[in-house]
Amino acid sequence: MKTLEEVFETWEAVIGLEIHAELTTLETKMFCGCKLEFGAAPNTHTCPVCLGLPGALPVPNRAAIESIVLAGLATNCDIEKHSMFYRKNYMYPDMAKNFQTTQGPIAFCMRGHLDLDVDGRGATERYRLDALAPGESDGNITRTEDGYVAHVGITRIHMEEDAGKMVHLGGDEGRIAGATQSLVDYNRAGTPLIELVTEPDLRTPEEARLFMQKLRQIYLALGISDCSMEEGSLRCDGNVSLRRRGTTAFGTKTELKNMNSFKNLHDGLAYEICRQAEVLEEGGVIYQETRHWDPSAKRTIVMRVKETADDYRLFPEPDLAPYDLSDEFIEGVRAKLPELPDQKAARFAADFGLTSYDARHLVEHRATADFFDECMALAKAEADGSKFAKPLANLIINDVAAWLNAHEGTLLADTPLTAVRALSLVKMLADDTISSKQAKEVFAAIMDEDKDPEAIVEARGMKQVSDTGAIEAVVDEVIAANPDEVARYRDGNTKVIGFFVGQCMKAMRGQGNPKIINELLAKKLAE
């Protein structure tokens, strides 16, 4: 099988996403008063409405409608004032009423878009990106200095209810294949769910990953969902087809169902693109089907032949009246919009002089963005406090992020690192009290020992010596004691300066300021 890069020489991928998010921050289900609670005992949050018992009538959840309108406004959608619900008929073993209440051709949110910043290694997936000059556009992308911006259309965001949960016993990894028993938990049935459908504007697995990641950031900022991919409150279906470069007709698409991590979405799409290319190049046929990505085997597996809209026998929901959203309602929801990740990143760059790269990475997670804001609020009390923005950003993006990744499940708010401690740490680094290497040691000690950085530095005797006179005396001694190395340096072997720095640091028990040591060595060795 060819690599992704080799496939893209001949083929163009056309990718569209369907991203489902449960509105987990609401208290009750979409059409009844049953409590929303993940992990509750099976079938303890059900009623005649969400079980579809005869004579039970649905009552819409106003807060859910507000949430989807918030999502639409945050993703540049037009809010449709008039829309309605439909019945989607299908054999649902985990939906007792055997149909799903969803929206029809007109959803609450239509015709939106998001712009993706793609840079670094991810930008290399785009075919012939280097053929564009910075600022030049091609299709839906615009070249930047370190990558490109992709404009991705959003077809719609519609409201529907989630199904229940099947629990398969005796099979492999909880799957139905090989299972001896299948149980049903209806607690999740009726949970308010919003589904965002993109235009087929994505061209690489990395763009798909970044889109889903960005949408998650937006939903978290809005506070409409916990977006837990592990618990299934955020999941994605990826549709992908191939066409020869230079052609415009769409190929036959396959759907990757229920991708539950950013990595799985990327890797599943990458494999499927390469698989389709191999089939087509061997004269085979791609069938419209739903496939499952197996991360262990690193391949996709056929689940079923894809149904079409006609198979669902959609018709208007007779128990729910059409919706007419007023201007007053829409503007009331708009007033609740918080500062969104793109806006926050732009503010970080404008107010604190951060690069767009640093600003984007700070807002990847709401907790790190809020933590940076808290740190900079403290820094404002300092003279020229903005100078701490870059070292604080580096601390959060590098050290804090690495620590949280290594301690999966731990929230930043639950760690010993406070804004006061973070600012204190970068201040000691800025005024040369400690070196960058020592700063990493102090950070680790803060997280392990729950102590203030000043106390750690004092207890470990880590304060740097920055007195030029004291350092100069040591430099003179080291130079005098190593005439052979001095000769090698002056003969052009400048790398030997590392030896001199090491000897000086050894003589000063690791407490000499490396910057001053390097400056004095360079000056004296050049004499």
C-alpha positions in Angstrom: 0.0 0.0 0.0 1.3 3.5 -0.9 2.0 6.1 1.7 -0.3 9.1 2.0 2.3 11.4 0.3 2.5 9.0 -2.6 -1.2 8.7 -3.0 -1.6 12.5 -3.0 0.7 12.8 -6.0 -2.1 11.3 -8.1 -5.3 11.5 -6.1 -7.2 14.2 -4.2 -9.1 13.3 -1.1 -12.5 14.8 -0.5 -13.5 14.7 3.2 -16.6 15.8 5.0 -17.3 15.4 8.7 -20.4 14.8 10.8 -19.7 15.7 14.4 -22.1 14.8 17.1 -22.1 16.5 20.5 -24.3 15.7 23.5 -25.5 18.8 25.4 -24.2 17.3 28.6 -24.3 20.6 30.6 -28.1 20.6 30.5 -30.0 19.1 33.4 -32.7 17.2 31.5 -33.3 15.3 28.2 -34.5 16.8 25.0 -38.2 16.0 25.1 -38.8 15.0 28.8 -37.8 15.8 32.3 -35.5 12.8 32.9 -32.1 13.7 34.4 -28.9 13.7 32.4 -26.2 11.8 34.3 -23.3 9.8 32.8 -22.5 6.6 34.6 -25.8 6.3 36.4 -27.2 2.8 37.1 -28.7 1.4 33.9 -32.3 2.4 33.1 -32.7 4.6 36.1 -33.4 7.8 34.2 -36.3 6.9 31.9 -39.9 7.8 31.5 -42.8 7.1 29.2 -41.7 9.8 26.8 -38.1 8.7 26.2 -39.2 5.1 26.2 -41.8 5.9 23.5 -44.7 4.5 25.3 -48.2 4.9 23.8 -49.8 8.3 24.5 -46.7 10.0 25.8 -46.1 13.4 24.2 -42.7 15.2 23.9 -42.1 18.7 25.3 -39.1 20.6 23.8 -36.2 21.6 26.0 -35.9 25.4 25.6 -32.3 25.4 27.0 -31.3 22.9 24.3 -32.6 25.2 21.6 -30.6 28.1 23.1 -27.5 25.9 23.1 -27.7 25.0 19.4 -28.3 28.6 18.5 -25.2 29.5 20.5 -23.3 26.9 18.6 -24.5 28.3 15.3 -23.6 31.8 16.1 -20.2 30.8 17.2 -19.6 29.0 13.9 -20.8 31.8 11.7 -24.1 30.1 10.8 -27.3 31.7 9.6 -30.0 31.1 12.2 -33.1 29.9 10.6 -36.2 31.4 12.2 -38.5 28.7 10.8 -37.7 24.9 11.2 -39.3 21.7 12.4 -38.6 18.2 13.6 -39.0 15.0 11.7 -39.2 11.3 12.5 -36.2 9.3 11.2 -37.3 5.6 11.0 -34.7 2.9 11.4 -34.2 -0.3 13.3 -32.8 1.1 16.5 -32.3 -1.7 19.1 -31.3 1.0 21.6 -34.2 3.4 20.9 -37.4 1.9 22.3 -39.8 4.0 20.1 -37.9 2.7 17.0 -37.5 6.2 15.4 -35.3 9.2 16.1 -36.6 12.7 16.5 -34.4 14.9 14.3 -34.6 17.9 12.1 -35.4 17.8 8.4 -34.0 19.8 5.4 -34.0 23.1 7.3 -32.1 23.0 10.6 -31.8 25.7 13.3 -28.3 26.6 12.0 -27.4 26.7 8.3 -24.5 27.9 6.0 -21.6 28.5 8.4 -17.9 28.2 8.3 -14.7 27.9 10.3 -11.1 28.9 9.3 -8.3 26.5 10.2 -4.7 27.4 10.8 -2.6 24.5 9.6 1.1 24.7 10.2 4.2 22.7 11.1 4.2 19.0 10.2 0.5 18.9 9.6 0.8 21.4 6.7 3.1 19.0 4.8 0.0 16.8 4.0 -1.3 19.4 1.6 -0.2 18.6 -1.9 2.2 21.1 -3.5 1.7 23.7 -0.8 5.2 25.0 -1.6 3.9 26.1 -5.1 2.0 28.9 -3.3 3.7 32.1 -2.1 2.7 33.6 1.3 -0.6 35.4 0.8 -1.5 33.5 -2.4 -4.7 31.5 -2.5 -5.7 28.3 -4.2 -9.3 27.1 -3.8 -10.3 27.3 -0.1 -6.7 27.8 1.3 -4.5 30.8 1.7 -0.7 30.3 2.1 0.9 31.8 5.3 4.5 32.0 6.3 4.5 28.8 8.2 1.6 26.9 6.7 -1.9 27.9 5.4 -5.4 28.8 6.4 -8.2 26.6 5.2 -11.7 27.9 4.9 -14.2 25.1 5.7 -17.9 25.5 5.0 -20.5 24.2 7.4 -23.7 22.9 5.8 -25.8 22.8 8.9 -26.1 22.1 12.6 -29.2 20.3 13.5 -30.8 19.1 16.7 -31.7 15.5 17.4 -32.0 13.1 20.3 -29.3 10.5 21.1 -30.1 6.8 21.2 -29.5 4.5 24.2 -26.5 2.3 24.7 -25.9 -1.3 23.8 -23.8 -3.4 26.1 -22.4 -6.6 24.5 -21.1 -9.4 26.8 -18.8 -12.2 25.8 -17.5 -10.6 22.6 -14.2 -9.0 21.8 -13.6 -5.5 23.3 -17.3 -5.1 24.0 -18.3 -5.5 20.3 -21.3 -7.4 19.1 -19.2 -9.9 17.1 -18.9 -13.0 19.2 -21.0 -11.7 22.0 -23.2 -14.1 23.9 -25.6 -11.5 25.3 -26.6 -7.9 24.4 -28.2 -5.6 27.0 -29.8 -2.2 26.6 -29.4 0.9 28.8 -32.0 3.5 27.9 -30.5 6.3 30.2 -28.9 8.0 27.2 -32.0 7.8 25.0 -33.4 11.2 24.5 -30.2 13.1 25.4 -30.2 16.4 23.4 -27.6 16.0 20.6 -26.4 18.5 18.0 -24.9 17.3 14.8 -22.6 19.6 12.7 -22.2 18.6 9.0 -19.3 20.2 7.0 -19.1 20.9 3.4 -16.8 18.5 1.5 -14.0 21.1 1.8 -11.4 19.2 3.8 -8.5 17.6 1.8 -6.2 16.0 4.4 -6.6 13.9 7.5 -4.8 16.7 9.4 -7.4 19.3 8.4 -10.1 16.9 9.6 -8.3 16.5 12.9 -7.9 20.2 13.4 -11.5 21.0 12.5 -12.8 18.6 15.1 -10.3 19.9 17.7 -11.3 23.5 17.0 -15.0 22.7 17.2 -14.4 21.1 20.6 -12.6 24.2 21.8 -15.6 26.3 20.7 -18.2 24.1 22.4 -16.2 24.0 25.6 -15.9 27.8 25.5 -19.7 28.0 25.1 -20.2 25.6 28.0 -22.8 23.6 26.1 -21.0 20.2 26.4 -18.2 18.5 28.3 -17.0 17.2 24.9 -15.7 14.0 26.5 -14.6 11.8 23.6 -13.8 9.0 26.1 -17.4 9.0 27.4 -18.9 9.4 24.0 -20.4 12.9 24.4 -18.3 14.0 21.3 -17.9 11.7 18.4 -17.3 12.0 14.7 -18.2 10.3 11.4 -15.7 10.9 8.6 -16.8 10.7 5.0 -14.0 10.3 2.4 -13.7 9.7 -1.3 -11.0 10.1 -3.9 -10.8 11.7 -7.3 -8.0 12.1 -9.8 -6.1 15.3 -9.5 -7.5 17.8 -12.0 -11.0 16.4 -12.0 -14.1 17.8 -10.2 -16.6 14.9 -10.1 -16.9 13.3 -6.6 -15.9 9.7 -6.2 -17.9 7.1 -4.2 -17.5 7.8 -0.5 -17.1 5.6 2.5 -18.0 6.6 6.1 -15.8 5.9 9.1 -18.3 5.6 12.0 -17.9 7.0 15.6 -14.3 8.1 15.7 -13.7 8.8 19.3 -10.3 10.5 19.3 -8.4 13.1 17.2 -5.7 10.5 16.5 -8.2 7.8 15.4 -9.9 10.3 13.1 -6.6 11.2 11.5 -5.2 7.7 11.3 -8.5 6.2 10.1 -8.9 8.7 7.3 -5.2 8.3 6.3 -5.6 4.5 6.0 -8.9 4.8 4.2 -7.4 7.2 1.6 -4.5 4.8 0.9 -6.9 1.8 0.8 -9.2 3.4 -1.7 -6.3 4.5 -3.9 -5.0 0.9 -4.0 -8.5 -0.5 -4.9 -9.0 2.1 -7.7 -5.5 1.6 -9.1 -6.0 -2.1 -9.3 -9.2 -1.6 -11.3 -11.6 -2.3 -8.3 -14.7 -0.5 -7.2 -15.4 1.6 -4.1 -18.7 0.8 -2.5 -20.8 3.3 -0.4 -20.5 1.7 2.9 -19.9 2.3 6.6 -16.6 1.1 7.9 -15.1 0.8 11.4 -11.5 1.9 12.2 -9.6 -0.7 14.3 -6.7 1.1 15.9 -5.1 -2.1 17.1 -5.0 -3.7 13.6 -4.6 -0.2 12.0 -7.1 -0.9 9.3 -10.8 -0.2 8.4 -13.4 -3.0 8.4 -16.8 -3.1 6.7 -19.8 -2.6 9.0 -22.7 -2.3 6.6 -23.8 -0.9 3.3 -24.6 2.7 3.7 -28.3 3.7 3.9 -29.7 6.6 1.9 -32.1 9.2 3.1 -35.0 7.3 1.4 -34.3 4.3 3.7 -35.1 6.4 6.7 -38.6 7.3 5.5 -38.4 10.8 7.0 -41.7 12.6 7.7 -42.7 15.6 9.9 -43.0 14.9 13.6 -46.8 15.1 14.2 -46.4 15.6 18.0 -44.2 18.8 17.7 -45.2 22.1 16.3 -42.9 23.9 13.8 -40.5 26.4 15.4 -40.6 30.1 14.8 -37.6 31.8 16.5 -38.0 35.5 17.1 -35.4 38.1 16.6 -35.6 38.9 20.3 -34.8 35.2 21.1 -31.8 35.0 18.7 -30.4 38.3 19.9 -30.9 37.3 23.5 -28.8 34.2 22.8 -26.2 36.2 21.0 -25.7 38.4 24.1 -24.6 35.2 25.9 -21.7 34.5 23.6 -18.4 34.4 25.5 -15.0 35.3 24.1 -14.3 32.5 21.6 -10.9 30.8 21.2 -10.0 32.7 18.0 -10.9 36.0 19.6 -8.9 35.0 22.7 -5.8 34.1 20.6 -6.0 37.4 18.7 -6.2 39.3 22.0 -3.1 37.4 23.4 -1.2 38.3 20.3 -2.3 42.0 20.3 -2.1 42.7 24.0 1.0 40.6 25.0 3.0 40.4 21.8 2.8 36.6 21.5 3.3 34.9 18.2 0.2 33.5 16.5 1.6 30.0 17.1 2.0 30.6 20.9 -1.4 32.2 21.1 -3.2 29.4 19.2 -1.6 26.7 21.4 -2.5 28.6 24.6 -6.2 28.5 23.6 -6.2 24.9 22.6 -7.6 24.1 26.1 -9.8 26.5 28.1 -7.9 25.7 31.3 -4.5 26.8 29.9 -6.0 29.9 28.3 -7.7 30.9 31.6 -4.5 30.2 33.5 -2.4 32.4 31.3 -5.0 35.2 31.7 -4.8 34.8 35.4 -1.0 34.9 35.4 -0.9 38.1 33.2 -3.5 39.8 35.4 -0.9 39.4 38.2 2.0 40.4 36.0 0.2 43.8 35.2 1.1 44.8 38.8 4.8 44.5 38.0 6.8 47.1 36.2 6.9 46.1 32.5 4.8 43.1 33.3 4.2 42.3 29.6 7.8 41.0 29.4 6.7 37.9 31.3 4.1 36.9 28.6 6.5 34.9 26.4 8.2 33.0 29.3 4.8 32.3 30.8 3.5 31.1 27.5 6.6 28.8 27.1 6.0 27.4 30.6 2.4 26.6 29.9 2.8 25.3 26.4 5.8 23.2 27.1 6.2 22.2 30.7 2.6 22.4 32.0 1.2 20.6 28.9 3.8 17.9 29.1 3.1 17.3 32.8 -0.7 17.1 32.2 -0.2 14.7 29.3 2.0 12.5 31.6 -0.7 12.7 34.3 -3.8 11.9 32.2 -7.0 12.8 33.9 -5.5 15.5 36.2 -6.9 19.0 35.8 -4.6 22.0 35.9 -6.8 23.5 38.7 -6.1 20.5 40.9 -2.3 20.7 40.6 0.0 22.7 43.0 0.8 25.2 40.3 -0.9 28.5 40.9 -0.7 31.7 38.9 1.3 33.2 41.7 3.9 30.4 41.6 4.1 30.4 37.8 4.8 34.1 37.7 7.3 33.8 40.5 9.1 31.0 38.6 9.4 33.0 35.4 10.5 36.1 37.3 13.4 34.2 38.9 14.4 32.9 35.4 14.1 36.4 33.9 16.3 38.1 36.6 18.9 35.3 36.3 18.2 34.0 39.9 18.1 30.5 38.3 19.0 29.1 34.9 16.6 27.6 32.4 17.8 24.1 33.3 17.2 24.9 37.0 13.8 26.3 36.2 12.7 22.9 34.9 13.9 21.3 38.1 12.0 23.9 40.2 8.8 23.4 38.1 9.1 19.6 38.7 9.6 20.2 42.4 6.5 22.5 42.6 4.4 19.7 41.1 5.9 17.0 43.3 6.3 18.8 46.7 3.6 21.5 46.6 6.0 24.2 47.6 6.6 27.8 46.5 9.5 28.2 44.0 11.4 30.6 46.3 11.4 28.0 49.0 12.6 25.3 46.6 15.5 27.4 45.3 16.5 28.4 48.8 16.4 24.9 50.2 18.4 23.5 47.3 20.9 26.3 47.2 20.1 26.9 43.5 20.5 30.7 43.4 22.8 31.6 40.5 25.9 33.7 41.0 25.6 36.6 38.6 28.4 38.8 40.2 30.6 39.5 37.2 33.7 40.0 39.3 33.3 36.6 41.0 32.6 34.8 37.7 35.6 36.5 36.0 38.0 35.2 38.7 36.8 31.6 38.0 37.0 32.1 34.2 40.6 33.3 34.6 41.5 30.3 36.7 40.0 27.9 34.2 41.7 29.5 31.2 45.0 29.5 33.0 44.7 25.8 34.0 44.0 24.6 30.4 46.5 26.1 27.9 46.1 23.2 25.4 42.4 23.8 25.1 43.0 27.5 24.8 45.3 26.8 21.9 42.7 24.6 20.2 40.1 27.3 20.6 42.3 29.9 19.1 43.2 27.5 16.2 39.6 27.6 15.2 38.0 24.8 17.2 35.3 27.0 18.8 33.3 24.0 20.0 35.8 23.6 22.8 34.2 26.5 24.6 31.7 24.0 25.9 34.6 22.4 27.8 35.4 25.7 29.5 31.8 26.4 30.4 31.6 23.0 32.0 34.8 23.6 34.0 33.5 27.0 35.2 30.1 25.6 36.3 31.9 22.7 38.1 34.1 25.2 39.9 31.0 27.2 40.9 29.0 24.1 42.0 26.5 24.7 39.2 25.5 28.1 40.4 27.3 30.3 37.9 25.2 32.3 35.5 25.8 30.5 32.1 25.1 33.6 30.1 27.8 35.7 31.9 30.2 32.7 31.8 29.8 32.4 28.1 30.2 36.1 27.5 33.4 36.3 29.6 34.9 33.2 28.0 34.3 34.4 24.5 35.8 37.8 25.3 38.9 36.4 27.1 39.6 33.6 24.7 39.5 36.0 21.8 42.2 38.2 23.4 
